[in-house]
């Protein structure tokens, strides 16, 4: 089973202090990285668990998008 991870590029900080969340995996020996379209503050992103922390409806929707990207 391939490992799917979230990452951010710390050099791409936006003016509103948010970062774009990317998904990374390996397919047929080649690394594949793509943009999820999700932006969040660095403090709210849990890269180890692969989620955005919080309980609001907006954050739950973002986590659903991330889970769909992973699948």
N, C-alpha and C positions, 0 to 999 in steps of 0.2 A: 504494500500500500504506500502510495506517495505521501510525502509530508507536505502539507499546505500551511504556509505561514503568512502572517501579516507583517508589513513593514512600512515605514515612512522614510522619506528622504529629508533629513534635518536641514539640508541646504535650501529646501523649497518652502520655507515658512512664508505664509501669506500675511498681508497687512493686518488682518483681523486675528492674528496669532493662531491660525489653524494650519493643519497639515493634511495633505491628501493621503488616504490609506490605500496601499497597494497589496495585491495578493501575489505570492511567489510559490512556484512548484517546479517539478521536473517532469517532463513528458518525453518518453523515448530517449532519455539521456540528455535532452536539451533543456536548459532553464527557460521557464515561461514566467513572465511578470506582466501584470496588467493592472490598470487603474480601476478601482471599484466605484469611483464617482462620489465617494464619501469623504467629507472633511470634518475634522474634529480637533479640539485642543489636545495638546500632548498629554496633559494631566489626565484626561478622560480615556485615553487609549491604553488598553491592556494587551500588549503585544504577545505575552506568553500564553494567555488564554484565547487570544484572537477575537476579542470583543471590545466594544466601547462601553465603559462603565456608566451606569445611570439607570433610572427607572421611568423616565418620561416616555410618552408614546413616540416621540420623534426618535429617541435613542433606540427604542425597541424596533422601530422600522429600519433604522440604520443597521442594527445587528442582523435583522432578517435579510437585508440586501447582502451583507457580508457572508452570511451562511449560504445564500444562493450562489454567490461567486465561488465559494469553496466547493460546492457540490458540482 
